């Protein structure tokens, strides 16, 4: 039954992707891309990748859709047609797709216990997590402790990407347009009522995901996206000025940098105590407790940076659209 449902979802993915390519209406394309992200999130859940599914739903279907809609404020409604190049693009995509499909023939079957990953990496992570970290969610231990360098790099990638977007979109706001579009959806009763009911629960769930990542799916990336989604929803309902009154741009920029600095600072403490960079075992007398404390701190840093970057980019897009 699960296999049939997966095939059905994959068919919907192909249909949705084809519709995105064919449509010339940019608003329709953005909505279809949001549906595409939701379908991918459901597929991740079926593959027992709950952490990835939560990230895809929050970022792909939620934040990305809002950012695309904000960018559309500075664009025309219809896509500008380009002459030529379609046949070459079709051939390139088709060849790449066929090569990827051919490569899957040599991969182990889904859930195959004899796959190399299940014979070497998985048993080692399961055993080592119990001994050295002792938290139920092995994924959190892998990303926060065993792969701490990779996660730190991802945080700085998010930070640098946010800074780059802010540089590209930054421009002084003309005094005459400062109030344009600041009303949000104040005149739409039903969206405001539903939004006001949802925002507290989204924030509460974001905090739950942030501090419950040791025991279930979640962590700083997912929590940051959820908290940013709640603030963005508040901005859409009440206007950008109200959202900036809650979290000003200066504070968001501070949040962007301080999250990455917190992550780096935790790693530096390990070096100051005579150990290695990002070695959490020296943060407390008990090495297992120290690992847990270190993971909580670096996940907090991740959540701070992700929240600051997403909200800063959103406000930059909205401000850009007001000048169009």
Backbone bond lengths (Angstrom), bond angles and torsions (degrees), N, CA, C in turn:
res aa  C-N    CA-C-N  psi(-1)  N-CA   C-N-CA  omega(-1)  CA-C   N-CA-C  phi
1 X - - - 1.459 - - 1.534 111.16 -
2 X 1.342 116.02 -43.48 1.465 120.11 178.64 1.525 111.32 -62.75
3 X 1.352 116.10 -38.64 1.465 120.05 179.39 1.524 110.94 -64.04
4 X 1.324 117.05 -41.72 1.462 120.31 179.43 1.535 110.72 -64.93
5 X 1.329 116.21 -41.05 1.460 119.50 178.85 1.526 110.68 -65.82
6 X 1.331 117.02 -37.39 1.466 120.65 177.58 1.526 110.91 -63.57
7 X 1.320 116.59 -42.82 1.466 120.30 177.64 1.528 110.57 -61.99
8 X 1.348 115.62 -40.13 1.464 120.17 177.84 1.528 110.83 -62.03
9 X 1.332 116.67 -44.42 1.464 120.13 179.09 1.519 111.99 -65.31
10 X 1.332 117.16 -40.68 1.461 119.99 177.94 1.524 111.03 -63.68
11 X 1.329 116.90 -36.47 1.469 120.03 176.61 1.526 110.54 -64.12
12 X 1.342 116.28 -41.42 1.461 119.52 177.21 1.523 111.24 -63.68
13 X 1.349 116.65 -36.37 1.465 119.92 177.38 1.522 111.16 -61.19
14 X 1.323 116.35 -45.05 1.464 120.20 179.78 1.526 110.63 -63.52
15 X 1.336 116.69 -43.27 1.468 120.25 -179.94 1.529 110.54 -63.74
16 X 1.345 116.48 -44.18 1.469 120.21 -179.69 1.523 111.22 -64.57
17 X 1.338 116.76 -42.50 1.464 119.72 178.37 1.525 110.98 -61.82
18 X 1.330 116.78 -41.54 1.462 119.71 177.15 1.517 112.51 -62.89
19 X 1.342 116.37 -38.21 1.462 120.07 178.72 1.525 111.15 -66.76
20 X 1.340 117.07 -37.60 1.467 120.27 177.52 1.525 110.52 -61.88
21 X 1.324 115.75 -41.25 1.467 119.99 -178.78 1.521 111.24 -68.39
22 X 1.334 116.65 -37.87 1.454 120.06 -173.06 1.527 113.89 -79.23
23 X 1.347 116.69 -33.93 1.457 118.63 -174.85 1.527 111.46 -71.11
24 X 1.326 114.70 145.29 1.462 120.51 176.53 1.527 111.46 -104.70
25 X 1.333 116.92 -8.20 1.455 121.17 177.71 1.520 108.99 -83.78
26 X 1.329 117.47 117.97 1.454 121.29 -173.79 1.527 112.28 -67.23
27 X 1.329 117.70 -34.70 1.464 120.00 177.85 1.522 110.92 -64.76
28 X 1.319 116.26 -44.11 1.476 120.29 177.20 1.519 110.38 -61.70
29 X 1.331 116.79 -40.29 1.468 120.47 179.68 1.529 111.05 -62.33
30 X 1.338 117.40 -41.43 1.467 120.29 179.39 1.519 110.67 -64.88
31 X 1.332 117.42 -42.71 1.465 120.37 178.82 1.532 111.20 -63.04
32 X 1.307 116.39 -41.10 1.463 119.78 179.11 1.530 111.28 -66.62
33 X 1.320 116.98 -35.48 1.469 119.88 177.02 1.522 111.16 -66.26
34 X 1.340 117.25 -35.42 1.458 120.07 173.93 1.521 111.76 -63.34
35 X 1.333 116.60 -42.14 1.468 120.68 176.17 1.524 110.13 -63.26
36 X 1.329 116.87 -39.95 1.462 121.39 178.42 1.532 110.52 -59.59
37 X 1.329 116.81 -43.65 1.467 120.46 179.53 1.524 111.37 -65.07
38 X 1.325 117.82 -39.35 1.467 120.45 177.60 1.524 111.34 -63.38
39 X 1.327 116.90 -40.48 1.464 120.16 178.31 1.528 111.01 -64.35
40 X 1.336 116.65 -39.67 1.464 119.55 176.77 1.521 110.65 -64.48
41 X 1.338 117.31 -39.45 1.460 120.62 178.48 1.526 110.96 -61.25
42 X 1.325 116.96 -41.48 1.473 120.07 177.81 1.526 110.53 -63.51
43 X 1.332 116.82 -39.61 1.461 119.92 177.39 1.526 111.41 -62.90
44 X 1.320 117.09 -39.91 1.465 120.08 177.33 1.529 111.31 -62.77
45 X 1.330 116.73 -39.11 1.463 119.55 177.29 1.523 110.74 -62.75
46 X 1.325 116.72 -41.02 1.465 119.97 178.50 1.528 111.48 -64.58
47 X 1.331 117.27 -27.86 1.459 121.62 178.37 1.527 112.13 -88.69
48 X 1.346 116.79 11.12 1.474 122.94 179.14 1.524 112.70 63.63
49 X 1.329 116.98 25.05 1.468 121.40 175.76 1.520 108.09 -103.40
50 X 1.341 115.71 69.93 1.466 120.37 -173.15 1.523 111.93 -65.54
51 X 1.336 117.79 -37.85 1.469 120.46 -179.91 1.525 111.02 -61.81
52 X 1.333 115.98 -45.63 1.463 120.33 -179.70 1.527 110.47 -67.55
53 X 1.334 116.41 -38.49 1.465 120.29 179.56 1.523 111.09 -62.88
54 X 1.331 116.40 -42.14 1.463 120.13 179.35 1.525 110.70 -63.84
55 X 1.323 116.90 -40.94 1.466 120.47 178.10 1.523 111.30 -64.69
56 X 1.323 116.70 -43.50 1.466 120.82 -179.73 1.526 111.20 -63.45
57 X 1.335 117.11 -41.30 1.456 119.67 -179.66 1.528 111.29 -67.31
58 X 1.342 116.70 -41.57 1.461 119.98 -176.77 1.521 112.16 -74.17
59 X 1.345 116.29 -44.14 1.472 120.58 -175.42 1.523 110.90 -88.52
60 X 1.338 116.57 -51.73 1.458 119.59 -175.04 1.511 113.60 -67.04
61 X 1.350 116.33 -50.89 1.464 119.77 -177.50 1.517 113.03 -85.87
62 X 1.320 117.59 -27.22 1.461 120.24 -176.04 1.504 113.93 -96.14
63 X 1.347 116.34 -74.53 1.467 120.70 -173.70 1.524 111.57 -63.25
64 X 1.333 117.11 -46.79 1.473 119.61 -176.74 1.523 111.29 -61.12
65 X 1.331 116.98 -40.34 1.461 119.78 179.39 1.519 111.17 -62.25
66 X 1.333 116.66 -42.93 1.468 120.36 179.13 1.528 110.81 -64.43
67 X 1.342 117.06 -42.17 1.465 120.02 179.95 1.529 111.08 -65.34
68 X 1.331 116.95 -40.04 1.463 119.60 177.20 1.527 110.63 -63.23
69 X 1.324 116.89 -42.08 1.465 119.66 178.64 1.520 111.00 -64.21
70 X 1.337 116.68 -37.28 1.458 119.65 176.75 1.523 110.97 -65.04
71 X 1.336 116.41 -38.89 1.460 119.86 178.54 1.524 111.72 -67.22
72 X 1.347 116.81 -30.53 1.463 119.76 179.90 1.525 112.43 -65.05
73 X 1.342 115.80 -20.59 1.471 118.39 178.90 1.520 111.62 -62.69
74 X 1.328 117.67 -22.65 1.470 121.49 -179.85 1.521 112.24 -102.51
75 X 1.344 116.92 7.62 1.460 120.61 -176.80 1.525 110.45 -122.47
76 X 1.321 115.46 170.28 1.454 120.80 173.58 1.518 110.02 -79.60
77 X 1.334 116.20 163.71 1.471 120.25 -176.12 1.521 111.62 -72.96
78 X 1.324 116.92 -36.54 1.455 121.03 -176.25 1.522 110.45 -103.04
79 X 1.325 115.24 145.80 1.464 121.35 177.03 1.520 110.12 -70.65
80 X 1.305 116.50 137.76 1.456 120.67 178.18 1.521 109.16 -76.47
81 X 1.308 117.05 126.00 1.456 121.78 -178.18 1.526 110.37 -72.77
82 X 1.332 115.07 138.50 1.454 121.17 178.92 1.520 109.26 -113.46
83 X 1.304 115.37 138.87 1.470 120.59 -179.02 1.521 110.10 -85.30
84 X 1.340 115.98 128.91 1.463 120.89 175.06 1.516 113.54 76.62
85 X 1.317 115.13 171.44 1.456 121.61 176.54 1.505 115.40 88.25
86 X 1.345 118.33 -11.35 1.459 120.08 -177.00 1.529 111.79 -71.01
87 X 1.309 116.69 -39.50 1.471 119.28 -177.83 1.523 110.28 -66.83
88 X 1.322 117.32 -43.36 1.462 120.43 178.42 1.525 111.36 -62.63
89 X 1.340 116.70 -40.67 1.469 120.11 178.58 1.520 110.84 -65.59
90 X 1.338 116.95 -40.91 1.466 120.82 179.38 1.521 111.19 -63.37
91 X 1.333 116.63 -42.49 1.467 119.86 178.93 1.519 110.59 -64.62
92 X 1.338 117.28 -42.75 1.461 121.22 -179.81 1.527 111.82 -61.93
93 X 1.333 116.14 -46.56 1.463 120.13 179.81 1.527 111.27 -65.57
94 X 1.305 117.55 -40.19 1.463 121.10 -179.17 1.529 111.62 -64.92
95 X 1.331 116.49 -44.82 1.467 119.96 179.37 1.532 110.61 -63.61
96 X 1.344 116.35 -43.53 1.468 119.70 178.69 1.523 111.18 -62.18
97 X 1.327 116.52 -43.36 1.464 120.05 178.54 1.511 112.75 -62.20
98 X 1.333 117.33 -41.99 1.471 120.84 179.24 1.530 110.91 -65.23
99 X 1.346 116.92 -39.72 1.462 119.51 177.72 1.528 111.94 -64.54
100 X 1.335 116.66 -39.95 1.463 119.84 178.08 1.520 110.85 -66.35
101 X 1.332 117.26 -41.21 1.460 120.11 177.98 1.530 110.99 -64.14
102 X 1.339 116.66 -39.20 1.468 120.26 178.58 1.524 111.21 -65.17
103 X 1.356 116.65 -36.61 1.462 120.11 -179.82 1.522 112.22 -66.07
104 X 1.343 117.57 -29.29 1.461 120.01 -179.01 1.525 112.69 -69.78
105 X 1.322 118.16 -18.03 1.466 119.91 -179.20 1.526 111.78 -65.55
106 X 1.324 117.52 -23.03 1.457 121.40 -176.51 1.531 112.59 -102.14
107 X 1.327 116.47 5.77 1.457 119.71 178.20 1.529 109.55 -86.78
108 X 1.346 117.78 153.08 1.471 120.15 176.02 1.524 110.64 -63.67
109 X 1.317 116.40 153.24 1.450 120.61 177.64 1.529 110.61 -64.78
110 X 1.321 115.81 153.53 1.458 120.39 179.98 1.535 110.07 -62.64
111 X 1.341 115.26 126.02 1.460 120.09 179.82 1.508 114.69 79.64
112 X 1.324 118.00 10.20 1.459 121.08 -179.26 1.531 109.69 -68.03
113 X 1.337 119.80 115.36 1.472 120.53 -178.51 1.525 113.88 -66.69
114 X 1.330 117.09 -16.44 1.460 119.63 -179.65 1.528 112.50 -91.87
115 X 1.344 118.35 5.41 1.458 121.27 178.69 1.529 109.82 -63.95
116 X 1.338 118.77 147.51 1.476 120.95 -177.57 1.526 113.54 -54.65
117 X 1.341 117.28 -38.47 1.460 119.36 -178.90 1.517 112.01 -63.39
118 X 1.346 116.35 -33.74 1.463 120.11 -179.57 1.527 112.07 -80.97
119 X 1.298 117.08 -14.99 1.459 120.43 -179.11 1.524 113.03 -92.39
120 X 1.318 117.76 -24.12 1.461 120.45 -173.37 1.533 111.82 -123.15
121 X 1.336 117.22 -65.22 1.451 120.31 -173.33 1.524 113.08 -68.88
122 X 1.324 116.65 -50.63 1.467 119.54 -175.11 1.523 113.07 -57.84
123 X 1.332 120.36 -49.97 1.474 118.82 178.68 1.524 112.62 -60.79
124 X 1.341 117.36 -37.60 1.458 119.73 -179.52 1.521 111.10 -65.39
125 X 1.341 117.15 -45.33 1.459 120.35 178.79 1.524 111.41 -63.45
126 X 1.328 117.39 -41.84 1.455 120.07 -179.11 1.526 111.35 -62.61
127 X 1.303 116.55 -43.70 1.460 120.12 -178.25 1.533 111.37 -72.82
128 X 1.327 117.22 -44.69 1.462 120.87 -176.20 1.520 111.58 -68.08
129 X 1.346 117.76 -36.13 1.458 120.30 178.83 1.519 111.07 -61.79
130 X 1.317 117.61 -42.44 1.462 121.05 179.36 1.526 110.88 -64.15
131 X 1.316 116.83 -39.02 1.456 120.26 -175.80 1.530 112.83 -77.90
132 X 1.339 117.39 -42.38 1.452 120.61 -170.35 1.526 114.43 -102.39
133 X 1.308 117.90 -27.07 1.470 120.66 -175.97 1.526 111.78 -115.92
134 X 1.325 115.88 -43.17 1.469 122.72 176.11 1.529 112.33 59.62
135 X 1.330 116.29 52.20 1.459 121.27 170.38 1.526 107.70 -125.19
136 X 1.337 117.58 147.63 1.465 119.83 -175.69 1.527 114.55 -65.31
137 X 1.339 117.89 -35.31 1.460 121.04 -176.00 1.531 109.69 -85.85
138 X 1.320 115.63 101.24 1.465 120.47 -178.21 1.523 110.78 -65.91
139 X 1.339 117.34 -31.54 1.468 120.54 -179.59 1.525 110.77 -60.70
140 X 1.331 116.47 -42.35 1.460 120.21 178.38 1.522 111.07 -63.63
141 X 1.329 116.45 -40.91 1.464 119.81 178.51 1.521 111.03 -63.85
142 X 1.318 117.42 -39.84 1.469 120.45 -179.83 1.522 110.79 -65.57
143 X 1.339 116.84 -48.71 1.460 120.48 -175.98 1.526 112.62 -72.31
144 X 1.335 116.73 -36.06 1.450 119.39 -175.16 1.510 114.85 -89.37
145 X 1.349 117.03 -29.32 1.462 119.63 -174.85 1.532 111.60 -114.05
146 X 1.320 116.63 -64.54 1.466 119.45 -175.70 1.529 111.94 -65.22
147 X 1.324 117.04 -34.36 1.468 121.24 178.69 1.525 110.41 -113.73
148 X 1.333 116.52 38.96 1.459 120.57 -177.68 1.517 113.43 -60.64
149 X 1.341 116.86 -35.58 1.468 120.00 178.81 1.529 110.94 -63.77
150 X 1.336 116.45 -42.87 1.465 119.89 180.00 1.522 111.29 -62.90
151 X 1.336 115.72 -44.67 1.458 119.38 -179.34 1.523 111.40 -65.27
152 X 1.333 116.97 -37.90 1.469 119.95 176.01 1.523 110.39 -62.06
153 X 1.320 116.58 -42.00 1.461 119.67 176.69 1.513 112.35 -61.40
154 X 1.335 117.55 -39.24 1.462 120.93 178.61 1.529 110.94 -64.91
155 X 1.333 116.25 -37.89 1.461 119.46 178.33 1.518 110.40 -62.46
156 X 1.322 117.55 -43.54 1.469 120.25 -179.79 1.531 111.02 -71.06
157 X 1.334 117.67 -29.59 1.466 119.54 174.13 1.520 110.02 -63.74
158 X 1.338 117.12 -44.73 1.462 121.09 177.65 1.527 110.18 -61.58
159 X 1.338 116.72 -43.39 1.463 120.92 -179.64 1.527 111.57 -62.83
160 X 1.323 116.97 -47.87 1.467 120.89 -179.27 1.527 110.70 -65.01
161 X 1.343 116.79 -39.25 1.463 119.85 177.82 1.528 110.75 -62.55
162 X 1.329 116.54 -42.43 1.458 119.54 177.89 1.513 112.31 -63.23
163 X 1.331 116.78 -42.78 1.467 120.22 177.89 1.523 110.78 -62.38
164 X 1.339 115.93 -40.70 1.461 119.29 179.14 1.518 112.56 -63.03
165 X 1.341 116.68 -42.98 1.468 120.07 178.64 1.521 110.63 -64.04
166 X 1.332 116.62 -41.32 1.464 119.67 179.12 1.522 111.45 -63.09
167 X 1.334 117.76 -38.46 1.462 120.38 177.15 1.526 111.19 -65.00
168 X 1.329 116.70 -39.60 1.460 120.24 -178.34 1.524 112.24 -69.93
169 X 1.323 116.17 -36.24 1.456 119.58 -173.83 1.516 113.95 -98.69
170 X 1.328 117.16 -7.60 1.466 119.35 -176.03 1.523 110.15 -71.60
171 X 1.311 114.75 132.04 1.466 122.04 174.81 1.516 107.70 -163.93
172 X 1.317 118.51 148.18 1.472 120.11 -178.62 1.519 111.52 -64.02
173 X 1.323 116.68 140.11 1.461 121.59 -179.89 1.527 109.89 -85.44
174 X 1.327 117.69 124.74 1.467 119.62 178.46 1.518 110.67 -63.03
175 X 1.328 118.18 138.19 1.465 120.02 -178.98 1.516 113.22 -57.82
176 X 1.324 117.65 -32.42 1.454 120.59 -176.70 1.511 112.69 -70.37
177 X 1.334 119.10 -22.42 1.468 121.81 -177.97 1.508 111.97 -110.39
178 X 1.299 118.01 15.19 1.449 120.37 -174.08 1.517 111.15 -66.25
179 X 1.347 118.12 -30.54 1.452 121.41 -177.59 1.525 112.52 -97.39
180 X 1.348 116.41 -3.29 1.461 118.77 -176.63 1.505 110.92 -64.95
181 X 1.336 115.37 131.86 1.451 120.37 176.26 1.500 114.41 71.38
182 X 1.356 118.00 10.28 1.453 118.81 -176.76 1.522 112.58 -84.05
183 X 1.328 117.13 -4.10 1.462 120.17 -178.24 1.517 112.74 -79.18
184 X 1.348 117.75 -19.29 1.454 120.21 179.76 1.517 111.81 63.42
185 X 1.337 116.49 -135.85 1.466 122.27 -179.86 1.522 110.92 -109.12
186 X 1.339 116.24 36.74 1.460 120.03 -175.52 1.521 112.75 -61.08
187 X 1.322 117.52 -29.30 1.456 120.86 -175.70 1.528 112.18 -88.93
188 X 1.334 118.54 2.73 1.460 122.29 178.90 1.529 107.84 -107.82
189 X 1.316 115.81 105.39 1.468 121.31 -170.26 1.523 112.57 -66.62
190 X 1.343 116.70 -48.53 1.472 119.76 -173.94 1.529 111.98 -64.42
191 X 1.366 119.38 -49.10 1.474 117.84 176.92 1.523 113.21 -58.46
192 X 1.340 117.88 -37.17 1.468 120.09 -179.55 1.522 110.84 -67.67
193 X 1.317 117.63 -41.68 1.465 120.50 -179.89 1.524 111.03 -64.48
194 X 1.341 115.75 -47.19 1.465 119.23 -179.19 1.519 110.54 -66.61
195 X 1.338 116.74 -41.50 1.461 120.56 179.89 1.510 112.46 -62.41
196 X 1.332 116.95 -43.15 1.460 119.97 179.36 1.531 111.68 -63.30
197 X 1.325 116.42 -31.66 1.470 119.56 176.67 1.521 111.50 -73.81
198 X 1.338 116.78 -34.38 1.462 120.33 -174.55 1.519 113.01 -81.58
199 X 1.326 117.96 -35.12 1.471 120.83 -173.08 1.524 112.78 -55.60
200 X 1.352 120.71 -47.78 1.473 118.54 179.25 1.521 113.05 -60.93
201 X 1.333 116.89 -37.59 1.460 119.73 -179.75 1.528 111.51 -70.81
202 X 1.341 117.19 -35.31 1.467 119.83 177.09 1.524 110.14 -65.25
203 X 1.348 115.93 -43.79 1.462 119.22 178.01 1.524 111.15 -63.15
204 X 1.328 116.85 -43.40 1.463 120.51 179.91 1.528 110.64 -63.23
205 X 1.331 116.07 -41.92 1.467 119.19 178.63 1.521 110.80 -66.87
206 X 1.344 117.15 -35.92 1.460 119.98 176.66 1.517 111.81 -62.05
207 X 1.333 117.29 -42.90 1.466 120.57 177.11 1.524 111.20 -66.42
208 X 1.322 116.04 -37.29 1.473 120.11 177.05 1.525 110.68 -61.99
209 X 1.331 116.33 -45.72 1.465 120.60 179.43 1.528 110.47 -64.00
210 X 1.344 116.54 -37.25 1.460 120.54 -179.33 1.527 111.82 -62.85
211 X 1.315 116.76 -47.15 1.466 120.49 -172.15 1.519 113.68 -102.72
212 X 1.337 116.80 5.42 1.463 120.00 177.60 1.518 111.33 -115.42
213 X 1.334 116.76 10.84 1.457 120.08 -178.23 1.514 113.78 -64.71
214 X 1.342 117.53 -19.00 1.458 119.65 178.04 1.519 112.10 -71.45
215 X 1.340 116.89 -24.32 1.461 120.61 -172.54 1.524 113.35 -113.84
216 X 1.315 117.93 -17.12 1.454 121.11 -179.81 1.514 110.68 -151.02
217 X 1.340 117.06 -177.59 1.465 119.98 179.59 1.529 111.01 -59.99
218 X 1.307 116.36 135.79 1.456 119.61 177.70 1.506 112.17 147.10
219 X 1.310 115.11 -171.16 1.453 121.96 -177.54 1.514 110.23 145.53
220 X 1.332 115.99 -169.61 1.448 121.22 -174.26 1.518 114.46 -65.71
221 X 1.327 118.45 -40.45 1.457 120.57 -179.18 1.524 111.37 -62.69
222 X 1.329 116.72 -50.48 1.459 120.82 -179.16 1.523 111.45 -65.63
223 X 1.350 116.58 -42.88 1.460 119.89 -179.16 1.519 111.21 -64.72
224 X 1.332 117.46 -42.46 1.453 120.44 178.39 1.518 112.33 -59.67
225 X 1.337 116.51 -40.78 1.467 120.27 178.81 1.523 111.12 -66.55
226 X 1.330 117.24 -39.52 1.469 120.36 -179.49 1.526 111.29 -67.64
227 X 1.326 117.15 -44.83 1.468 120.06 179.45 1.527 110.27 -64.29
228 X 1.332 116.60 -41.51 1.463 119.59 177.21 1.528 110.76 -63.10
229 X 1.330 117.35 -38.45 1.466 120.64 178.85 1.522 110.99 -62.34
230 X 1.335 117.35 -39.32 1.466 120.43 179.00 1.526 111.01 -64.80
231 X 1.333 117.15 -43.38 1.473 120.08 179.81 1.528 110.34 -68.58
232 X 1.323 117.70 -38.30 1.469 120.68 177.79 1.525 110.12 -64.19
233 X 1.341 117.13 -41.19 1.463 120.17 177.37 1.531 110.31 -61.50
234 X 1.313 116.60 -39.69 1.464 120.30 176.07 1.528 110.62 -62.24
235 X 1.329 117.01 -40.63 1.454 120.24 178.15 1.513 112.73 -66.05
236 X 1.329 117.11 -37.76 1.463 120.48 179.00 1.524 111.33 -68.35
237 X 1.319 116.70 -35.10 1.463 120.53 -177.13 1.520 112.25 -81.01
238 X 1.317 117.15 -41.38 1.456 121.11 -172.45 1.526 113.58 -106.35
239 X 1.327 117.59 -10.22 1.453 120.89 -177.97 1.518 111.28 107.09
240 X 1.327 115.83 150.97 1.459 120.69 -176.85 1.526 112.28 -62.72
241 X 1.318 117.49 -35.20 1.461 119.99 -178.57 1.521 111.84 -62.75
242 X 1.344 117.08 -36.74 1.458 120.34 178.33 1.518 110.65 -68.42
243 X 1.341 116.55 -37.40 1.467 119.77 177.91 1.520 111.02 -66.94
244 X 1.335 116.76 -39.35 1.463 120.25 178.04 1.521 111.78 -69.81
245 X 1.327 116.93 -26.41 1.467 119.09 176.02 1.521 110.91 -68.43
246 X 1.335 116.45 -31.70 1.467 120.37 178.24 1.523 110.57 -75.23
247 X 1.334 116.42 -48.96 1.465 122.03 179.74 1.529 108.16 -131.47
248 X 1.328 118.46 93.71 1.479 121.11 -178.87 1.525 111.34 -64.26
249 X 1.337 114.80 161.19 1.457 120.17 -178.58 1.523 112.10 -62.44
250 X 1.338 117.81 -35.25 1.463 119.70 178.88 1.531 110.82 -62.42
251 X 1.323 115.42 -40.11 1.459 118.99 178.77 1.523 110.98 -68.92
252 X 1.330 117.43 -37.61 1.467 120.77 179.50 1.528 110.89 -64.87
253 X 1.331 116.68 -41.05 1.468 119.39 176.86 1.524 111.45 -65.18
254 X 1.336 116.18 -37.87 1.454 119.98 175.41 1.526 110.06 -63.64
255 X 1.342 116.62 -39.56 1.466 121.39 -179.79 1.525 110.36 -64.78
256 X 1.325 117.08 -40.83 1.457 121.25 178.77 1.520 111.73 -56.39
257 X 1.322 115.70 -50.29 1.461 120.27 -175.36 1.521 112.40 -76.64
258 X 1.340 116.82 -39.81 1.470 119.29 -174.64 1.519 112.11 -67.39
259 X 1.343 118.04 -30.93 1.464 119.92 177.53 1.518 111.67 -63.85
260 X 1.339 116.05 -46.59 1.463 119.77 177.86 1.524 111.37 -65.70
261 X 1.335 116.61 -36.97 1.466 119.75 178.52 1.526 111.53 -68.40
262 X 1.331 117.26 -36.01 1.464 120.10 176.94 1.522 110.64 -62.58
263 X 1.326 116.69 -44.82 1.463 121.42 178.16 1.530 109.75 -59.42
264 X 1.334 115.63 -49.11 1.461 119.83 -179.56 1.525 111.32 -64.32
265 X 1.340 116.52 -38.97 1.459 119.89 -179.80 1.515 112.77 -63.05
266 X 1.328 117.58 -37.08 1.469 120.51 176.63 1.521 109.83 -61.45
267 X 1.347 116.14 -40.89 1.460 118.90 177.51 1.511 112.78 -66.42
268 X 1.330 117.22 -37.37 1.455 120.74 -179.80 1.530 112.21 -68.08
269 X 1.341 116.70 -31.46 1.458 119.41 178.25 1.525 110.47 -61.22
270 X 1.330 116.10 -38.44 1.465 119.35 177.04 1.512 112.10 -60.03
271 X 1.335 116.92 -40.08 1.468 120.57 178.24 1.526 111.04 -68.67
272 X 1.340 117.50 -39.79 1.457 120.33 179.77 1.523 112.11 -65.53
273 X 1.327 116.49 -25.88 1.455 120.68 178.31 1.523 112.64 -89.69
274 X 1.324 116.72 11.39 1.450 120.85 175.47 1.500 115.99 87.15
275 X 1.329 117.96 13.66 1.460 120.92 179.60 1.527 109.22 -113.76
276 X 1.342 115.52 -152.29 1.458 120.70 -176.59 1.525 110.26 -99.08
277 X 1.323 115.00 163.04 1.462 121.15 175.63 1.529 109.34 -63.95
278 X 1.335 116.71 131.75 1.460 124.74 -177.85 1.535 112.53 64.35
279 X 1.311 117.87 27.57 1.461 121.60 170.92 1.526 107.75 -93.51
280 X 1.328 116.28 102.28 1.459 120.49 -174.82 1.524 113.19 -77.42
281 X 1.311 118.30 -13.87 1.467 120.91 -172.07 1.522 113.11 -64.78
282 X 1.346 117.90 -14.49 1.466 120.82 -179.31 1.528 112.08 -98.66
283 X 1.335 117.98 6.83 1.454 120.60 -178.06 1.524 112.56 -79.39
284 X 1.324 118.17 -14.38 1.457 122.01 179.50 1.518 108.78 -149.56
285 X 1.329 115.38 170.65 1.473 119.40 -178.80 1.514 111.23 -65.31
286 X 1.330 117.25 -39.90 1.460 121.61 178.15 1.532 108.60 -90.73
287 X 1.338 119.79 118.87 1.469 121.06 -176.99 1.522 113.21 -59.47
288 X 1.337 117.61 -35.76 1.468 119.71 -179.75 1.526 110.31 -67.09
289 X 1.337 116.52 -45.99 1.467 120.21 176.22 1.520 110.89 -61.80
290 X 1.329 116.90 -37.89 1.459 120.84 179.31 1.530 111.07 -62.76
291 X 1.327 117.41 -39.81 1.460 120.81 176.73 1.520 110.94 -60.78
292 X 1.314 116.88 -43.20 1.458 120.49 -179.85 1.528 111.24 -65.52
293 X 1.334 116.89 -41.52 1.464 120.50 177.79 1.529 110.76 -63.21
294 X 1.318 116.42 -43.43 1.456 120.15 179.41 1.517 112.58 -61.56
295 X 1.334 116.99 -42.35 1.470 120.49 180.00 1.522 110.38 -65.06
296 X 1.339 117.75 -41.33 1.466 120.55 178.56 1.524 110.63 -61.20
297 X 1.332 117.42 -42.47 1.462 121.22 -178.49 1.522 112.02 -67.12
298 X 1.328 117.30 -46.30 1.462 118.11 -177.41 1.528 111.09 -70.55
299 X 1.341 117.77 -32.33 1.460 119.79 175.83 1.521 110.85 -66.55
300 X 1.340 116.45 -35.07 1.467 119.31 174.81 1.526 110.48 -63.16
301 X 1.331 116.98 -40.62 1.455 120.25 176.79 1.516 112.52 -62.86
302 X 1.324 116.39 -40.92 1.464 120.44 177.81 1.525 110.36 -61.54
303 X 1.333 116.33 -47.02 1.460 119.89 -179.61 1.516 112.54 -61.37
304 X 1.329 117.43 -39.41 1.461 121.00 179.12 1.524 111.46 -63.42
305 X 1.329 116.81 -46.88 1.467 119.99 -178.67 1.517 111.77 -65.58
306 X 1.325 117.40 -44.30 1.465 120.59 -179.13 1.525 110.49 -63.42
307 X 1.326 117.32 -44.29 1.466 120.26 178.58 1.524 110.92 -61.05
308 X 1.323 117.16 -48.14 1.458 120.31 -179.18 1.513 113.29 -62.05
309 X 1.336 117.06 -42.53 1.468 120.56 -178.21 1.521 110.67 -66.90
310 X 1.330 117.83 -48.07 1.467 120.60 -176.78 1.523 111.41 -62.62
311 X 1.316 117.55 -43.91 1.464 120.02 -179.93 1.525 111.34 -68.94
312 X 1.333 117.95 -38.74 1.460 120.49 178.19 1.518 111.54 -63.63
313 X 1.326 116.60 -42.32 1.463 120.42 178.72 1.529 110.32 -65.21
314 X 1.323 116.93 -41.25 1.469 120.45 178.47 1.529 110.58 -59.19
315 X 1.321 117.55 -49.45 1.462 120.46 -178.86 1.528 111.01 -64.89
316 X 1.324 116.89 -33.69 1.467 119.61 178.12 1.518 111.39 -66.11
317 X 1.324 116.62 -40.70 1.476 120.31 177.52 1.523 110.63 -65.44
318 X 1.329 116.98 -44.29 1.466 120.56 -179.33 1.522 110.45 -62.28
319 X 1.334 117.17 -45.11 1.464 120.42 179.33 1.517 110.97 -63.00
320 X 1.324 117.05 -36.65 1.457 120.95 178.78 1.519 111.11 -65.25
321 X 1.352 115.28 -40.75 1.449 119.13 179.27 1.527 113.95 -64.70
322 X 1.342 115.80 -28.74 1.469 118.87 179.15 1.517 112.32 -68.05
323 X 1.340 116.22 -22.73 1.477 119.55 -178.00 1.514 112.07 -86.44
324 X 1.340 115.84 -13.10 1.470 117.86 -175.35 1.518 111.43 -68.26
